[in-house]
């Protein structure tokens, strides 16, 4: 993984490389597939739609302008997903692709509306998925004890002094571990969730 301070989105827009594209695809393919399957899109269609969504993202990302509003990228991704779902629905008129045409269209309308519960659910699931996946990806960059200190303090909510005693390190080392990992995660999440 590139150690540049540029976020993944900025790297892909200004200095695209195979590793950054792979990171984006690895990050978002499971999210989109899972989301489609949870919302009654048949597995074969979900796989095809995921590829179509990722193709559009790869093609259009160089022109994507982050408007500095929270959730700009995830909203853009949601819009692409809705558009690909609508295209699939239009191509299959007369042959329902989910629980029924009217239910499917209602779901698309709700997903398209940023104020709907379904759009908020998309945002929440997006951010949780991205955070979880980026933690998996950055973990190997840290010593096991550093990661364990971060995990116990941040994810498990254990006080730094308790973690320091558990790991036989100083409280300062625990706080440093927390700071280093959080800094790296913020760097990787920049533009994806904010």
C-alpha positions as CSV (number, residue, x, y, z in Angstrom):
1,X,0.0,0.0,0.0
2,X,1.2,3.5,-0.8
3,X,2.4,5.5,2.1
4,X,1.5,8.7,0.4
5,X,-0.6,11.1,2.4
6,X,-3.1,11.4,-0.4
7,X,-6.3,9.6,0.2
8,X,-7.3,6.6,-2.0
9,X,-9.6,8.8,-4.0
10,X,-7.0,11.4,-4.6
11,X,-4.4,8.8,-5.5
12,X,-6.8,7.4,-8.1
13,X,-7.6,10.8,-9.6
14,X,-4.1,12.2,-9.7
15,X,-1.7,9.2,-9.7
16,X,-3.7,6.1,-10.6
17,X,-1.9,2.8,-10.1
18,X,-2.9,-0.8,-10.2
19,X,-2.6,-1.2,-6.4
20,X,-4.9,1.7,-5.7
21,X,-7.5,0.4,-8.2
22,X,-7.3,-3.0,-6.6
23,X,-7.8,-1.5,-3.2
24,X,-10.9,0.3,-4.4
25,X,-12.4,-2.8,-6.0
26,X,-11.5,-5.0,-3.0
27,X,-13.0,-2.4,-0.7
28,X,-16.3,-1.9,-2.5
29,X,-17.1,-5.2,-4.3
30,X,-18.2,-7.0,-1.1
31,X,-20.2,-4.1,0.1
32,X,-22.2,-3.7,-3.1
33,X,-22.7,-7.4,-3.6
34,X,-23.9,-7.9,0.0
35,X,-26.2,-4.9,-0.2
36,X,-27.8,-6.1,-3.4
37,X,-28.3,-9.6,-2.1
38,X,-29.8,-8.4,1.2
39,X,-32.4,-6.4,-0.9
40,X,-33.7,-9.3,-2.9
41,X,-31.6,-9.0,-6.0
42,X,-30.9,-12.6,-7.2
43,X,-27.2,-13.6,-6.8
44,X,-26.4,-13.8,-10.5
45,X,-27.9,-10.3,-11.0
46,X,-26.1,-9.0,-8.0
47,X,-22.7,-10.2,-9.3
48,X,-23.4,-8.7,-12.7
49,X,-24.6,-5.4,-11.2
50,X,-21.6,-5.2,-8.9
51,X,-19.3,-5.5,-11.9
52,X,-21.3,-2.8,-13.8
53,X,-21.3,-0.5,-10.8
54,X,-17.5,-0.9,-10.3
55,X,-17.0,-0.4,-14.1
56,X,-18.8,2.9,-13.9
57,X,-16.9,3.9,-10.8
58,X,-13.5,3.1,-12.5
59,X,-14.5,4.9,-15.6
60,X,-16.0,8.0,-14.0
61,X,-13.8,8.5,-10.9
62,X,-11.3,10.7,-12.6
63,X,-14.2,13.2,-13.2
64,X,-15.6,12.8,-9.7
65,X,-15.5,16.0,-7.7
66,X,-15.8,15.6,-4.0
67,X,-17.9,18.6,-2.9
68,X,-16.5,18.5,0.6
69,X,-19.9,17.6,2.0
70,X,-20.1,14.6,4.3
71,X,-20.8,11.4,2.4
72,X,-20.2,12.8,-1.1
73,X,-18.5,9.6,-2.4
74,X,-20.9,7.2,-0.8
75,X,-23.8,9.3,-2.2
76,X,-22.2,9.1,-5.6
77,X,-21.8,5.4,-5.3
78,X,-25.4,5.0,-4.2
79,X,-26.5,7.0,-7.3
80,X,-24.5,4.8,-9.6
81,X,-26.0,1.7,-8.0
82,X,-29.6,3.0,-8.3
83,X,-28.9,3.9,-12.0
84,X,-27.6,0.5,-12.8
85,X,-30.5,-1.2,-10.9
86,X,-33.0,1.0,-12.9
87,X,-31.3,0.0,-16.2
88,X,-31.6,-3.7,-15.2
89,X,-35.2,-3.2,-14.3
90,X,-36.0,-1.5,-17.7
91,X,-34.1,-4.2,-19.6
92,X,-36.2,-6.9,-17.9
93,X,-39.7,-5.3,-18.0
94,X,-42.2,-8.0,-17.7
95,X,-39.8,-10.3,-15.9
96,X,-39.5,-9.3,-12.2
97,X,-36.0,-9.2,-10.9
98,X,-36.7,-9.0,-7.3
99,X,-39.8,-9.3,-5.1
100,X,-42.0,-7.8,-7.7
101,X,-41.9,-4.8,-10.0
102,X,-43.7,-2.3,-7.7
103,X,-41.8,-3.3,-4.6
104,X,-38.5,-3.1,-6.6
105,X,-39.4,0.4,-7.9
106,X,-40.4,1.6,-4.4
107,X,-37.0,0.3,-3.1
108,X,-35.2,2.2,-5.9
109,X,-37.1,5.4,-5.1
110,X,-36.3,5.1,-1.4
111,X,-32.7,4.4,-2.1
112,X,-32.5,7.4,-4.4
113,X,-34.0,9.8,-1.8
114,X,-31.1,10.8,0.5
115,X,-33.6,11.4,3.4
116,X,-35.2,8.0,3.3
117,X,-34.5,5.3,5.9
118,X,-33.1,3.1,3.2
119,X,-30.6,5.7,2.0
120,X,-29.6,6.3,5.7
121,X,-29.2,2.5,6.1
122,X,-27.0,2.5,2.9
123,X,-24.8,5.3,4.5
124,X,-24.5,3.5,7.8
125,X,-23.7,0.1,6.2
126,X,-21.2,1.8,3.8
127,X,-19.3,3.5,6.6
128,X,-19.3,0.4,8.8
129,X,-18.1,-1.8,5.9
130,X,-15.4,0.7,4.9
131,X,-14.1,1.1,8.4
132,X,-14.1,-2.7,9.0
133,X,-12.4,-3.4,5.7
134,X,-9.8,-0.7,6.1
135,X,-8.9,-2.0,9.5
136,X,-8.3,-5.4,8.0
137,X,-6.1,-3.8,5.3
138,X,-4.0,-1.6,7.6
139,X,-3.6,-4.1,10.5
140,X,-0.5,-5.8,8.9
141,X,1.3,-2.4,8.9
142,X,1.5,-2.5,12.7
143,X,3.3,-4.6,15.2
144,X,0.9,-7.1,16.9
145,X,1.2,-5.3,20.2
146,X,0.5,-1.9,18.7
147,X,-2.7,-3.3,17.0
148,X,-3.8,-5.1,20.2
149,X,-3.4,-1.9,22.2
150,X,-5.4,0.1,19.6
151,X,-8.1,-2.6,19.5
152,X,-8.5,-2.9,23.2
153,X,-8.7,0.8,23.8
154,X,-10.7,1.9,20.8
155,X,-12.8,-1.0,19.8
156,X,-13.3,-2.7,23.2
157,X,-13.4,0.5,25.2
158,X,-10.9,-0.6,27.8
159,X,-9.0,2.1,29.7
160,X,-5.4,2.7,28.6
161,X,-4.0,1.9,32.0
162,X,-5.7,-1.5,32.0
163,X,-4.5,-2.3,28.5
164,X,-1.0,-1.2,29.5
165,X,-1.0,-3.6,32.3
166,X,-2.4,-6.4,30.2
167,X,0.3,-5.9,27.5
168,X,3.1,-5.1,29.9
169,X,3.8,-1.7,28.2
170,X,3.5,1.9,29.4
171,X,0.3,3.9,29.2
172,X,2.1,6.3,26.9
173,X,2.9,3.4,24.5
174,X,-0.8,2.4,24.5
175,X,-1.9,6.0,23.8
176,X,0.8,6.2,21.1
177,X,-0.5,3.0,19.5
178,X,-4.0,4.3,19.5
179,X,-2.9,7.6,17.9
180,X,-0.8,6.0,15.2
181,X,-3.5,3.5,14.1
182,X,-6.3,6.1,14.2
183,X,-4.2,8.5,12.2
184,X,-3.5,5.8,9.6
185,X,-7.2,4.8,9.4
186,X,-8.3,8.5,9.1
187,X,-5.8,8.9,6.2
188,X,-7.2,5.8,4.4
189,X,-10.8,6.8,5.1
190,X,-10.4,10.3,3.8
191,X,-13.0,11.1,1.2
192,X,-14.6,7.6,1.5
193,X,-16.8,8.3,4.5
194,X,-16.4,12.0,5.1
